[in-house]
Amino acid sequence: MPSRRLIQPSSLPFKPGARVTTQYKDMRQACELGALLGQALPATELGRDLYRQLIDQGDGDLDHSALIRVLQRPR
């Protein structure tokens, strides 16, 4: 069966709804709370880092669904 993508990022506008910067702030705060409580939150830390990458590439004002841009970027 040929590989098919469910989402074609080039066709999506990523209009702001829940901005990347807000999602990053929330995940950063969750990581800080986890550290304060001595609780590792590896999935939350990964999400935080991916949203930081979006901000660093100038996409902080896009909707949080723009995260797919980081996930589909060639490695």
All heavy atoms as TSV, in Angstrom:
chain	resi	resn	atom	element	x	y	z
A	1	MET	N	N	0.856	-1.173	0.000
A	1	MET	CA	C	0.000	0.000	0.000
A	1	MET	C	C	0.905	1.239	0.000
A	1	MET	O	O	1.817	1.337	0.808
A	1	MET	CB	C	-0.903	0.000	1.226
A	1	MET	CG	C	-1.769	1.240	1.278
A	1	MET	SD	S	-2.690	1.462	2.817
A	1	MET	CE	C	-3.843	0.135	2.768
A	2	PRO	N	N	0.655	2.198	-0.879
A	2	PRO	CA	C	1.471	3.412	-0.903
A	2	PRO	C	C	1.277	4.240	0.363
A	2	PRO	O	O	0.213	4.246	0.960
A	2	PRO	CB	C	0.981	4.181	-2.130
A	2	PRO	CG	C	-0.203	3.460	-2.648
A	2	PRO	CD	C	-0.351	2.169	-1.904
A	3	SER	N	N	2.330	4.933	0.734
A	3	SER	CA	C	2.266	5.807	1.908
A	3	SER	C	C	1.416	7.028	1.596
A	3	SER	O	O	1.572	7.637	0.540
A	3	SER	CB	C	3.679	6.230	2.299
A	3	SER	OG	O	3.627	7.148	3.336
A	4	ARG	N	N	0.515	7.378	2.499
A	4	ARG	CA	C	-0.339	8.552	2.311
A	4	ARG	C	C	-0.243	9.427	3.539
A	4	ARG	O	O	-0.224	8.933	4.656
A	4	ARG	CB	C	-1.788	8.138	2.103
A	4	ARG	CG	C	-2.003	7.423	0.806
A	4	ARG	CD	C	-3.423	6.994	0.575
A	4	ARG	NE	N	-4.402	7.729	1.343
A	4	ARG	CZ	C	-5.654	7.371	1.481
A	4	ARG	NH1	N	-6.087	6.287	0.915
A	4	ARG	NH2	N	-6.500	8.090	2.192
A	5	ARG	N	N	-0.210	10.711	3.326
A	5	ARG	CA	C	-0.223	11.652	4.441
A	5	ARG	C	C	-1.645	12.110	4.691
A	5	ARG	O	O	-2.370	12.426	3.755
A	5	ARG	CB	C	0.642	12.866	4.139
A	5	ARG	CG	C	2.095	12.532	4.127
A	5	ARG	CD	C	2.893	13.774	4.032
A	5	ARG	NE	N	4.297	13.423	4.104
A	5	ARG	CZ	C	5.256	14.278	4.163
A	5	ARG	NH1	N	4.983	15.561	4.141
A	5	ARG	NH2	N	6.494	13.903	4.220
A	6	LEU	N	N	-2.001	12.150	5.948
A	6	LEU	CA	C	-3.337	12.618	6.302
A	6	LEU	C	C	-3.426	14.133	6.239
A	6	LEU	O	O	-4.484	14.680	6.014
A	6	LEU	CB	C	-3.710	12.132	7.702
A	6	LEU	CG	C	-3.798	10.615	7.865
A	6	LEU	CD1	C	-4.083	10.275	9.318
A	6	LEU	CD2	C	-4.874	10.052	6.968
A	7	ILE	N	N	-2.297	14.791	6.460
A	7	ILE	CA	C	-2.278	16.249	6.483
A	7	ILE	C	C	-1.265	16.734	5.467
A	7	ILE	O	O	-0.142	16.262	5.429
A	7	ILE	CB	C	-1.897	16.776	7.881
A	7	ILE	CG1	C	-2.909	16.308	8.919
A	7	ILE	CG2	C	-1.764	18.291	7.877
A	7	ILE	CD1	C	-2.534	16.633	10.334
A	8	GLN	N	N	-1.660	17.653	4.634
A	8	GLN	CA	C	-0.754	18.289	3.693
A	8	GLN	C	C	-0.447	19.678	4.225
A	8	GLN	O	O	-1.229	20.605	4.048
A	8	GLN	CB	C	-1.397	18.386	2.300
A	8	GLN	CG	C	-1.718	17.043	1.683
A	8	GLN	CD	C	-0.474	16.194	1.475
A	8	GLN	OE1	O	0.599	16.707	1.196
A	8	GLN	NE2	N	-0.609	14.898	1.624
A	9	PRO	N	N	0.688	19.863	4.947
A	9	PRO	CA	C	0.955	21.134	5.609
A	9	PRO	C	C	1.013	22.328	4.676
A	9	PRO	O	O	0.693	23.438	5.061
A	9	PRO	CB	C	2.297	20.914	6.302
A	9	PRO	CG	C	2.845	19.665	5.768
A	9	PRO	CD	C	1.734	18.885	5.145
A	10	SER	N	N	1.385	22.126	3.423
A	10	SER	CA	C	1.453	23.262	2.506
A	10	SER	C	C	0.074	23.836	2.206
A	10	SER	O	O	-0.047	24.982	1.779
A	10	SER	CB	C	2.133	22.842	1.202
A	10	SER	OG	O	1.378	21.821	0.577
A	11	SER	N	N	-0.976	23.070	2.457
A	11	SER	CA	C	-2.326	23.547	2.166
A	11	SER	C	C	-3.032	24.109	3.398
A	11	SER	O	O	-4.159	24.561	3.300
A	11	SER	CB	C	-3.169	22.399	1.596
A	11	SER	OG	O	-3.368	21.411	2.585
A	12	LEU	N	N	-2.380	24.087	4.542
A	12	LEU	CA	C	-3.006	24.551	5.767
A	12	LEU	C	C	-2.545	25.958	6.115
A	12	LEU	O	O	-1.360	26.258	6.058
A	12	LEU	CB	C	-2.670	23.599	6.924
A	12	LEU	CG	C	-3.141	22.156	6.746
A	12	LEU	CD1	C	-2.658	21.302	7.903
A	12	LEU	CD2	C	-4.639	22.086	6.629
A	13	PRO	N	N	-3.470	26.826	6.512
A	13	PRO	CA	C	-3.099	28.206	6.813
A	13	PRO	C	C	-2.499	28.393	8.210
A	13	PRO	O	O	-1.811	29.357	8.460
A	13	PRO	CB	C	-4.413	28.962	6.698
A	13	PRO	CG	C	-5.450	27.944	7.032
A	13	PRO	CD	C	-4.905	26.624	6.518
A	14	PHE	N	N	-2.759	27.467	9.129
A	14	PHE	CA	C	-2.291	27.582	10.511
A	14	PHE	C	C	-2.640	28.940	11.100
A	14	PHE	O	O	-1.813	29.600	11.713
A	14	PHE	CB	C	-0.780	27.330	10.621
A	14	PHE	CG	C	-0.362	25.970	10.142
A	14	PHE	CD1	C	0.465	25.837	9.050
A	14	PHE	CD2	C	-0.810	24.829	10.789
A	14	PHE	CE1	C	0.848	24.585	8.606
A	14	PHE	CE2	C	-0.427	23.573	10.351
A	14	PHE	CZ	C	0.401	23.453	9.255
A	15	LYS	N	N	-3.869	29.373	10.899
A	15	LYS	CA	C	-4.317	30.644	11.461
A	15	LYS	C	C	-4.343	30.543	12.982
A	15	LYS	O	O	-4.730	29.516	13.526
A	15	LYS	CB	C	-5.699	31.010	10.937
A	15	LYS	CG	C	-5.687	31.338	9.468
A	15	LYS	CD	C	-7.059	31.727	8.987
A	15	LYS	CE	C	-7.003	32.020	7.507
A	15	LYS	NZ	N	-8.305	32.286	6.942
A	16	PRO	N	N	-3.933	31.606	13.658
A	16	PRO	CA	C	-3.868	31.554	15.123
A	16	PRO	C	C	-5.197	31.227	15.778
A	16	PRO	O	O	-6.218	31.803	15.454
A	16	PRO	CB	C	-3.415	32.963	15.503
A	16	PRO	CG	C	-2.712	33.464	14.303
A	16	PRO	CD	C	-3.439	32.859	13.125
A	17	GLY	N	N	-5.175	30.269	16.617
A	17	GLY	CA	C	-6.276	29.896	17.488
A	17	GLY	C	C	-5.660	29.828	18.868
A	17	GLY	O	O	-5.770	30.737	19.666
A	18	ALA	N	N	-4.924	28.763	19.086
A	18	ALA	CA	C	-4.096	28.617	20.282
A	18	ALA	C	C	-2.656	28.757	19.798
A	18	ALA	O	O	-2.119	27.872	19.164
A	18	ALA	CB	C	-4.332	27.261	20.926
A	19	ARG	N	N	-2.080	29.905	20.044
A	19	ARG	CA	C	-0.755	30.206	19.484
A	19	ARG	C	C	0.346	29.301	20.044
A	19	ARG	O	O	0.282	28.833	21.171
A	19	ARG	CB	C	-0.393	31.655	19.768
A	19	ARG	CG	C	-1.108	32.634	18.892
A	19	ARG	CD	C	-0.585	34.052	19.154
A	19	ARG	NE	N	-0.894	34.970	18.087
A	19	ARG	CZ	C	-2.090	35.482	17.848
A	19	ARG	NH1	N	-3.100	35.121	18.599
A	19	ARG	NH2	N	-2.269	36.316	16.853
A	20	VAL	N	N	1.357	29.100	19.201
A	20	VAL	CA	C	2.539	28.334	19.582
A	20	VAL	C	C	3.166	28.919	20.850
A	20	VAL	O	O	3.551	28.184	21.757
A	20	VAL	CB	C	3.559	28.320	18.417
A	20	VAL	CG1	C	4.916	27.816	18.869
A	20	VAL	CG2	C	3.034	27.487	17.255
A	21	THR	N	N	3.250	30.243	20.931
A	21	THR	CA	C	3.872	30.872	22.098
A	21	THR	C	C	3.117	30.564	23.385
A	21	THR	O	O	3.731	30.355	24.434
A	21	THR	CB	C	3.976	32.401	21.914
A	21	THR	OG1	O	2.692	32.920	21.557
A	21	THR	CG2	C	4.994	32.756	20.838
A	22	THR	N	N	1.801	30.494	23.296
A	22	THR	CA	C	0.999	30.162	24.481
A	22	THR	C	C	1.192	28.701	24.863
A	22	THR	O	O	1.344	28.378	26.050
A	22	THR	CB	C	-0.488	30.462	24.226
A	22	THR	OG1	O	-0.623	31.839	23.882
A	22	THR	CG2	C	-1.336	30.131	25.440
A	23	GLN	N	N	1.203	27.838	23.879
A	23	GLN	CA	C	1.415	26.408	24.151
A	23	GLN	C	C	2.794	26.194	24.781
A	23	GLN	O	O	2.938	25.434	25.741
A	23	GLN	CB	C	1.300	25.602	22.854
A	23	GLN	CG	C	1.309	24.117	23.048
A	23	GLN	CD	C	0.048	23.604	23.711
A	23	GLN	OE1	O	-0.985	24.243	23.728
A	23	GLN	NE2	N	0.145	22.421	24.279
A	24	TYR	N	N	3.797	26.888	24.248
A	24	TYR	CA	C	5.150	26.781	24.804
A	24	TYR	C	C	5.175	27.241	26.268
A	24	TYR	O	O	5.749	26.576	27.131
A	24	TYR	CB	C	6.139	27.590	23.974
A	24	TYR	CG	C	7.497	27.678	24.612
A	24	TYR	CD1	C	8.355	26.588	24.603
A	24	TYR	CD2	C	7.902	28.832	25.259
A	24	TYR	CE1	C	9.593	26.650	25.213
A	24	TYR	CE2	C	9.137	28.905	25.879
A	24	TYR	CZ	C	9.980	27.810	25.844
A	24	TYR	OH	O	11.205	27.884	26.467
A	25	LYS	N	N	4.544	28.382	26.544
A	25	LYS	CA	C	4.496	28.911	27.915
A	25	LYS	C	C	3.868	27.895	28.862
A	25	LYS	O	O	4.402	27.620	29.940
A	25	LYS	CB	C	3.711	30.219	27.964
A	25	LYS	CG	C	3.474	30.750	29.379
A	25	LYS	CD	C	2.408	31.817	29.446
A	25	LYS	CE	C	1.057	31.386	29.006
A	25	LYS	NZ	N	0.227	30.683	29.980
A	26	ASP	N	N	2.749	27.317	28.450
A	26	ASP	CA	C	2.062	26.348	29.302
A	26	ASP	C	C	2.927	25.113	29.550
A	26	ASP	O	O	3.006	24.608	30.673
A	26	ASP	CB	C	0.736	25.936	28.679
A	26	ASP	CG	C	-0.284	27.065	28.645
A	26	ASP	OD1	O	-0.069	28.099	29.323
A	26	ASP	OD2	O	-1.296	26.922	27.922
A	27	MET	N	N	3.588	24.630	28.509
A	27	MET	CA	C	4.415	23.429	28.659
A	27	MET	C	C	5.675	23.734	29.473
A	27	MET	O	O	6.133	22.893	30.249
A	27	MET	CB	C	4.748	22.846	27.297
A	27	MET	CG	C	3.486	22.382	26.573
A	27	MET	SD	S	3.806	21.466	25.099
A	27	MET	CE	C	3.798	19.819	25.782
A	28	ARG	N	N	6.212	24.930	29.317
A	28	ARG	CA	C	7.368	25.337	30.116
A	28	ARG	C	C	6.989	25.365	31.597
A	28	ARG	O	O	7.716	24.870	32.458
A	28	ARG	CB	C	7.869	26.706	29.660
A	28	ARG	CG	C	9.099	27.188	30.422
A	28	ARG	CD	C	9.578	28.541	29.938
A	28	ARG	NE	N	8.534	29.530	29.728
A	28	ARG	CZ	C	7.952	30.244	30.691
A	28	ARG	NH1	N	8.298	30.081	31.952
A	28	ARG	NH2	N	7.012	31.128	30.394
A	29	GLN	N	N	5.825	25.926	31.904
A	29	GLN	CA	C	5.364	25.987	33.291
A	29	GLN	C	C	5.120	24.585	33.850
A	29	GLN	O	O	5.428	24.313	35.011
A	29	GLN	CB	C	4.106	26.832	33.396
A	29	GLN	CG	C	4.373	28.305	33.169
A	29	GLN	CD	C	3.097	29.131	33.159
A	29	GLN	OE1	O	2.002	28.634	32.911
A	29	GLN	NE2	N	3.247	30.425	33.417
A	30	ALA	N	N	4.585	23.690	33.041
A	30	ALA	CA	C	4.364	22.312	33.494
A	30	ALA	C	C	5.703	21.642	33.806
A	30	ALA	O	O	5.831	20.929	34.812
A	30	ALA	CB	C	3.608	21.524	32.437
A	31	CYS	N	N	6.707	21.881	32.972
A	31	CYS	CA	C	8.032	21.309	33.214
A	31	CYS	C	C	8.657	21.880	34.486
A	31	CYS	O	O	9.301	21.146	35.253
A	31	CYS	CB	C	8.946	21.558	32.011
A	31	CYS	SG	S	8.495	20.603	30.552
A	32	GLU	N	N	8.472	23.158	34.700
A	32	GLU	CA	C	8.996	23.790	35.914
A	32	GLU	C	C	8.328	23.195	37.161
A	32	GLU	O	O	9.000	22.936	38.166
A	32	GLU	CB	C	8.792	25.303	35.864
A	32	GLU	CG	C	9.675	25.992	34.857
A	32	GLU	CD	C	9.327	27.461	34.640
A	32	GLU	OE1	O	8.368	27.969	35.272
A	32	GLU	OE2	O	10.002	28.098	33.823
A	33	LEU	N	N	7.025	22.983	37.097
A	33	LEU	CA	C	6.317	22.387	38.229
A	33	LEU	C	C	6.792	20.956	38.454
A	33	LEU	O	O	7.009	20.540	39.592
A	33	LEU	CB	C	4.811	22.435	38.003
A	33	LEU	CG	C	3.952	21.843	39.118
A	33	LEU	CD1	C	4.207	22.563	40.446
A	33	LEU	CD2	C	2.482	21.911	38.737
A	34	GLY	N	N	6.957	20.207	37.362
A	34	GLY	CA	C	7.464	18.844	37.493
A	34	GLY	C	C	8.825	18.819	38.168
A	34	GLY	O	O	9.076	17.985	39.047
A	35	ALA	N	N	9.701	19.736	37.761
A	35	ALA	CA	C	11.035	19.806	38.373
A	35	ALA	C	C	10.931	20.154	39.855
A	35	ALA	O	O	11.643	19.577	40.688
A	35	ALA	CB	C	11.888	20.825	37.633
A	36	LEU	N	N	10.050	21.076	40.181
A	36	LEU	CA	C	9.854	21.476	41.574
A	36	LEU	C	C	9.398	20.295	42.427
A	36	LEU	O	O	9.804	20.145	43.583
A	36	LEU	CB	C	8.824	22.614	41.639
A	36	LEU	CG	C	8.515	23.188	43.008
A	36	LEU	CD1	C	9.734	23.925	43.562
A	36	LEU	CD2	C	7.323	24.138	42.936
A	37	LEU	N	N	8.575	19.445	41.848
A	37	LEU	CA	C	8.040	18.283	42.576
A	37	LEU	C	C	8.923	17.048	42.438
A	37	LEU	O	O	8.581	15.974	42.957
A	37	LEU	CB	C	6.627	17.975	42.076
A	37	LEU	CG	C	5.593	19.083	42.300
A	37	LEU	CD1	C	4.271	18.726	41.637
A	37	LEU	CD2	C	5.411	19.341	43.790
A	38	GLY	N	N	10.026	17.170	41.686
A	38	GLY	CA	C	10.919	16.030	41.495
A	38	GLY	C	C	10.345	14.983	40.566
A	38	GLY	O	O	10.693	13.810	40.647
A	39	GLN	N	N	9.474	15.394	39.668
A	39	GLN	CA	C	8.805	14.471	38.759
A	39	GLN	C	C	9.290	14.699	37.333
A	39	GLN	O	O	9.151	15.792	36.799
A	39	GLN	CB	C	7.286	14.673	38.818
A	39	GLN	CG	C	6.504	13.786	37.892
A	39	GLN	CD	C	6.657	12.318	38.257
A	39	GLN	OE1	O	6.451	11.921	39.395
A	39	GLN	NE2	N	7.032	11.505	37.293
A	40	ALA	N	N	9.844	13.669	36.722
A	40	ALA	CA	C	10.268	13.758	35.330
A	40	ALA	C	C	9.041	13.763	34.423
A	40	ALA	O	O	8.087	13.008	34.645
A	40	ALA	CB	C	11.172	12.583	34.974
A	41	LEU	N	N	9.053	14.622	33.427
A	41	LEU	CA	C	7.959	14.722	32.456
A	41	LEU	C	C	8.552	14.700	31.048
A	41	LEU	O	O	8.523	15.702	30.319
A	41	LEU	CB	C	7.171	16.017	32.685
A	41	LEU	CG	C	6.538	16.191	34.064
A	41	LEU	CD1	C	5.988	17.600	34.230
A	41	LEU	CD2	C	5.451	15.158	34.269
A	42	PRO	N	N	9.090	13.560	30.616
A	42	PRO	CA	C	9.807	13.518	29.343
A	42	PRO	C	C	8.964	13.877	28.121
A	42	PRO	O	O	9.449	14.560	27.224
A	42	PRO	CB	C	10.340	12.090	29.255
A	42	PRO	CG	C	9.548	11.300	30.236
A	42	PRO	CD	C	9.097	12.268	31.297
A	43	ALA	N	N	7.723	13.463	28.082
A	43	ALA	CA	C	6.881	13.792	26.925
A	43	ALA	C	C	6.566	15.291	26.896
A	43	ALA	O	O	6.560	15.917	25.837
A	43	ALA	CB	C	5.588	12.975	26.949
A	44	THR	N	N	6.321	15.865	28.055
A	44	THR	CA	C	6.053	17.300	28.145
A	44	THR	C	C	7.297	18.091	27.775
A	44	THR	O	O	7.219	19.102	27.065
A	44	THR	CB	C	5.574	17.670	29.560
A	44	THR	OG1	O	4.434	16.865	29.872
A	44	THR	CG2	C	5.197	19.133	29.663
A	45	GLU	N	N	8.463	17.625	28.223
A	45	GLU	CA	C	9.716	18.297	27.877
A	45	GLU	C	C	9.970	18.246	26.375
A	45	GLU	O	O	10.416	19.222	25.772
A	45	GLU	CB	C	10.874	17.668	28.647
A	45	GLU	CG	C	10.801	17.940	30.134
A	45	GLU	CD	C	11.758	17.099	30.960
A	45	GLU	OE1	O	12.506	16.270	30.375
A	45	GLU	OE2	O	11.769	17.277	32.188
A	46	LEU	N	N	9.670	17.114	25.756
A	46	LEU	CA	C	9.822	16.994	24.302
A	46	LEU	C	C	8.894	17.969	23.594
A	46	LEU	O	O	9.311	18.693	22.679
A	46	LEU	CB	C	9.529	15.564	23.849
A	46	LEU	CG	C	9.494	15.348	22.329
A	46	LEU	CD1	C	10.847	15.677	21.705
A	46	LEU	CD2	C	9.082	13.916	22.025
A	47	GLY	N	N	7.635	18.014	24.005
A	47	GLY	CA	C	6.686	18.956	23.408
A	47	GLY	C	C	7.148	20.394	23.566
A	47	GLY	O	O	7.117	21.180	22.617
A	48	ARG	N	N	7.595	20.736	24.757
A	48	ARG	CA	C	8.117	22.087	25.016
A	48	ARG	C	C	9.254	22.418	24.050
A	48	ARG	O	O	9.290	23.485	23.435
A	48	ARG	CB	C	8.603	22.175	26.452
A	48	ARG	CG	C	9.258	23.502	26.812
A	48	ARG	CD	C	10.199	23.384	27.980
A	48	ARG	NE	N	11.252	22.413	27.707
A	48	ARG	CZ	C	11.952	21.802	28.651
A	48	ARG	NH1	N	11.709	22.051	29.931
A	48	ARG	NH2	N	12.899	20.938	28.336
A	49	ASP	N	N	10.178	21.476	23.883
A	49	ASP	CA	C	11.331	21.706	23.017
A	49	ASP	C	C	10.925	21.851	21.547
A	49	ASP	O	O	11.492	22.665	20.817
A	49	ASP	CB	C	12.346	20.576	23.173
A	49	ASP	CG	C	12.962	20.536	24.564
A	49	ASP	OD1	O	12.813	21.518	25.334
A	49	ASP	OD2	O	13.584	19.502	24.891
A	50	LEU	N	N	9.932	21.083	21.119
A	50	LEU	CA	C	9.460	21.194	19.735
A	50	LEU	C	C	8.780	22.543	19.493
A	50	LEU	O	O	8.982	23.177	18.447
A	50	LEU	CB	C	8.513	20.041	19.406
A	50	LEU	CG	C	9.159	18.658	19.362
A	50	LEU	CD1	C	8.095	17.579	19.222
A	50	LEU	CD2	C	10.184	18.565	18.246
A	51	TYR	N	N	7.981	22.994	20.453
A	51	TYR	CA	C	7.361	24.315	20.305
A	51	TYR	C	C	8.419	25.411	20.331
A	51	TYR	O	O	8.300	26.413	19.631
A	51	TYR	CB	C	6.295	24.546	21.379
A	51	TYR	CG	C	5.009	23.818	21.063
A	51	TYR	CD1	C	4.587	22.734	21.810
A	51	TYR	CD2	C	4.227	24.205	19.982
A	51	TYR	CE1	C	3.421	22.053	21.500
A	51	TYR	CE2	C	3.066	23.533	19.658
A	51	TYR	CZ	C	2.670	22.454	20.416
A	51	TYR	OH	O	1.514	21.783	20.092
A	52	ARG	N	N	9.476	25.234	21.105
A	52	ARG	CA	C	10.575	26.210	21.122
A	52	ARG	C	C	11.227	26.300	19.740
A	52	ARG	O	O	11.580	27.382	19.282
A	52	ARG	CB	C	11.613	25.789	22.182
A	52	ARG	CG	C	12.781	26.735	22.304
A	52	ARG	CD	C	12.381	27.965	23.057
A	52	ARG	NE	N	12.623	29.120	22.212
A	52	ARG	CZ	C	12.335	30.361	22.542
A	52	ARG	NH1	N	11.748	30.638	23.688
A	52	ARG	NH2	N	12.598	31.354	21.749
A	53	GLN	N	N	11.353	25.157	19.068
A	53	GLN	CA	C	11.912	25.156	17.713
A	53	GLN	C	C	11.050	25.982	16.768
A	53	GLN	O	O	11.569	26.722	15.927
A	53	GLN	CB	C	12.055	23.732	17.187
A	53	GLN	CG	C	13.164	22.943	17.832
A	53	GLN	CD	C	13.256	21.540	17.288
A	53	GLN	OE1	O	13.050	21.301	16.099
A	53	GLN	NE2	N	13.543	20.583	18.161
A	54	LEU	N	N	9.735	25.849	16.892
A	54	LEU	CA	C	8.831	26.655	16.060
A	54	LEU	C	C	9.027	28.141	16.320
A	54	LEU	O	O	9.084	28.940	15.390
A	54	LEU	CB	C	7.370	26.282	16.320
A	54	LEU	CG	C	6.800	25.126	15.542
A	54	LEU	CD1	C	5.393	24.803	16.036
A	54	LEU	CD2	C	6.772	25.404	14.060
A	55	ILE	N	N	9.138	28.507	17.575
A	55	ILE	CA	C	9.354	29.915	17.933
A	55	ILE	C	C	10.675	30.394	17.349
A	55	ILE	O	O	10.745	31.479	16.753
A	55	ILE	CB	C	9.308	30.094	19.455
A	55	ILE	CG1	C	7.893	29.834	19.971
A	55	ILE	CG2	C	9.791	31.482	19.860
A	55	ILE	CD1	C	7.789	29.684	21.476
A	56	ASP	N	N	11.717	29.587	17.477
A	56	ASP	CA	C	13.039	29.965	16.984
A	56	ASP	C	C	13.066	30.154	15.473
A	56	ASP	O	O	13.862	30.929	14.954
A	56	ASP	CB	C	14.084	28.930	17.397
A	56	ASP	CG	C	14.364	28.943	18.894
A	56	ASP	OD1	O	13.965	29.911	19.585
A	56	ASP	OD2	O	14.983	27.970	19.368
A	57	GLN	N	N	12.195	29.447	14.755
A	57	GLN	CA	C	12.161	29.605	13.296
A	57	GLN	C	C	11.144	30.658	12.857
A	57	GLN	O	O	10.864	30.792	11.672
A	57	GLN	CB	C	11.936	28.268	12.595
A	57	GLN	CG	C	10.586	27.638	12.795
A	57	GLN	CD	C	10.504	26.234	12.225
A	57	GLN	OE1	O	11.446	25.453	12.252
A	57	GLN	NE2	N	9.349	25.892	11.695
A	58	GLY	N	N	10.617	31.409	13.827
A	58	GLY	CA	C	9.737	32.528	13.493
A	58	GLY	C	C	8.265	32.192	13.377
A	58	GLY	O	O	7.490	32.988	12.856
A	59	ASP	N	N	7.863	31.027	13.860
A	59	ASP	CA	C	6.469	30.592	13.727
A	59	ASP	C	C	5.687	30.666	15.037
A	59	ASP	O	O	4.673	30.000	15.204
A	59	ASP	CB	C	6.420	29.160	13.187
A	59	ASP	CG	C	6.880	29.067	11.750
A	59	ASP	OD1	O	6.734	30.066	11.012
A	59	ASP	OD2	O	7.390	28.003	11.354
A	60	GLY	N	N	6.124	31.498	15.969
A	60	GLY	CA	C	5.481	31.571	17.274
A	60	GLY	C	C	4.054	32.079	17.268
A	60	GLY	O	O	3.272	31.764	18.159
A	61	ASP	N	N	3.670	32.849	16.254
A	61	ASP	CA	C	2.313	33.393	16.201
A	61	ASP	C	C	1.326	32.486	15.477
A	61	ASP	O	O	0.147	32.811	15.396
A	61	ASP	CB	C	2.316	34.772	15.532
A	61	ASP	CG	C	2.907	35.831	16.440
A	61	ASP	OD1	O	2.854	35.655	17.673
A	61	ASP	OD2	O	3.424	36.827	15.918
A	62	LEU	N	N	1.801	31.356	14.975
A	62	LEU	CA	C	0.899	30.424	14.296
A	62	LEU	C	C	0.128	29.596	15.311
A	62	LEU	O	O	0.472	29.530	16.488
A	62	LEU	CB	C	1.698	29.488	13.378
A	62	LEU	CG	C	2.443	30.144	12.232
A	62	LEU	CD1	C	3.200	29.086	11.430
A	62	LEU	CD2	C	1.508	30.926	11.337
A	63	ASP	N	N	-0.914	28.939	14.831
A	63	ASP	CA	C	-1.688	28.019	15.653
A	63	ASP	C	C	-0.795	26.856	16.078
A	63	ASP	O	O	0.114	26.457	15.333
A	63	ASP	CB	C	-2.886	27.505	14.848
A	63	ASP	CG	C	-3.749	26.570	15.659
A	63	ASP	OD1	O	-4.551	27.065	16.463
A	63	ASP	OD2	O	-3.594	25.345	15.500
A	64	HIS	N	N	-1.049	26.297	17.237
A	64	HIS	CA	C	-0.215	25.210	17.743
A	64	HIS	C	C	-0.198	23.991	16.843
A	64	HIS	O	O	0.718	23.172	16.908
A	64	HIS	CB	C	-0.614	24.836	19.179
A	64	HIS	CG	C	-1.974	24.250	19.289
A	64	HIS	ND1	N	-2.183	23.001	19.768
A	64	HIS	CD2	C	-3.187	24.749	18.978
A	64	HIS	CE1	C	-3.489	22.734	19.757
A	64	HIS	NE2	N	-4.105	23.784	19.284
A	65	SER	N	N	-1.156	23.868	15.939
A	65	SER	CA	C	-1.153	22.733	15.005
A	65	SER	C	C	-0.007	22.834	13.999
A	65	SER	O	O	0.307	21.860	13.314
A	65	SER	CB	C	-2.490	22.640	14.273
A	65	SER	OG	O	-2.718	23.795	13.484
A	66	ALA	N	N	0.648	23.987	13.936
A	66	ALA	CA	C	1.806	24.137	13.056
A	66	ALA	C	C	2.975	23.284	13.518
A	66	ALA	O	O	3.986	23.184	12.831
A	66	ALA	CB	C	2.217	25.610	12.977
A	67	LEU	N	N	2.846	22.622	14.653
A	67	LEU	CA	C	3.889	21.734	15.143
A	67	LEU	C	C	4.275	20.708	14.086
A	67	LEU	O	O	5.411	20.245	14.033
A	67	LEU	CB	C	3.423	21.032	16.423
A	67	LEU	CG	C	4.419	20.115	17.101
A	67	LEU	CD1	C	5.642	20.907	17.570
A	67	LEU	CD2	C	3.774	19.422	18.273
A	68	ILE	N	N	3.354	20.379	13.214
A	68	ILE	CA	C	3.647	19.411	12.156
A	68	ILE	C	C	4.816	19.881	11.290
A	68	ILE	O	O	5.538	19.062	10.717
A	68	ILE	CB	C	2.388	19.107	11.314
A	68	ILE	CG1	C	2.614	17.845	10.502
A	68	ILE	CG2	C	2.019	20.290	10.441
A	68	ILE	CD1	C	1.353	17.260	9.944
A	69	ARG	N	N	5.050	21.183	11.217
A	69	ARG	CA	C	6.184	21.703	10.430
A	69	ARG	C	C	7.513	21.205	10.988
A	69	ARG	O	O	8.427	20.899	10.237
A	69	ARG	CB	C	6.175	23.224	10.419
A	69	ARG	CG	C	5.048	23.811	9.628
A	69	ARG	CD	C	5.142	25.312	9.647
A	69	ARG	NE	N	4.141	25.864	8.729
A	69	ARG	CZ	C	4.112	27.130	8.373
A	69	ARG	NH1	N	4.994	27.984	8.843
A	69	ARG	NH2	N	3.190	27.563	7.544
A	70	VAL	N	N	7.615	21.125	12.292
A	70	VAL	CA	C	8.843	20.625	12.916
A	70	VAL	C	C	8.938	19.117	12.732
A	70	VAL	O	O	10.001	18.587	12.414
A	70	VAL	CB	C	8.882	20.983	14.419
A	70	VAL	CG1	C	10.053	20.320	15.119
A	70	VAL	CG2	C	8.932	22.492	14.610
A	71	LEU	N	N	7.824	18.428	12.874
A	71	LEU	CA	C	7.841	16.974	12.783
A	71	LEU	C	C	8.117	16.476	11.377
A	71	LEU	O	O	8.676	15.379	11.207
A	71	LEU	CB	C	6.497	16.414	13.287
A	71	LEU	CG	C	6.172	16.746	14.742
A	71	LEU	CD1	C	4.772	16.275	15.076
A	71	LEU	CD2	C	7.195	16.155	15.673
A	72	GLN	N	N	7.756	17.227	10.356
A	72	GLN	CA	C	7.963	16.798	8.987
A	72	GLN	C	C	9.229	17.361	8.362
A	72	GLN	O	O	9.532	17.038	7.235
A	72	GLN	CB	C	6.747	17.162	8.123
A	72	GLN	CG	C	5.530	16.346	8.493
A	72	GLN	CD	C	4.377	16.584	7.545
A	72	GLN	OE1	O	4.230	17.654	6.974
A	72	GLN	NE2	N	3.555	15.580	7.387
A	73	ARG	N	N	9.972	18.162	9.100
A	73	ARG	CA	C	11.213	18.726	8.576
A	73	ARG	C	C	12.231	17.611	8.397
A	73	ARG	O	O	12.377	16.754	9.275
A	73	ARG	CB	C	11.734	19.781	9.545
A	73	ARG	CG	C	12.901	20.568	9.025
A	73	ARG	CD	C	13.265	21.720	9.912
A	73	ARG	NE	N	13.469	21.275	11.281
A	73	ARG	CZ	C	13.165	21.983	12.344
A	73	ARG	NH1	N	12.633	23.169	12.228
A	73	ARG	NH2	N	13.387	21.516	13.547
A	74	PRO	N	N	12.941	17.618	7.276
A	74	PRO	CA	C	13.974	16.583	7.065
A	74	PRO	C	C	15.040	16.662	8.156
A	74	PRO	O	O	15.388	17.740	8.613
A	74	PRO	CB	C	14.590	16.942	5.718
A	74	PRO	CG	C	13.619	17.866	5.058
A	74	PRO	CD	C	12.842	18.525	6.153
A	75	ARG	N	N	15.531	15.519	8.542
A	75	ARG	CA	C	16.549	15.468	9.605
A	75	ARG	C	C	17.925	15.445	9.032
A	75	ARG	O	O	18.270	15.024	8.063
A	75	ARG	CB	C	16.344	14.258	10.473
A	75	ARG	CG	C	15.032	14.355	11.192
A	75	ARG	CD	C	14.791	13.145	12.026
A	75	ARG	NE	N	13.428	13.264	12.532
A	75	ARG	CZ	C	12.977	12.592	13.523
A	75	ARG	NH1	N	13.738	11.738	14.129
A	75	ARG	NH2	N	11.758	12.738	13.935
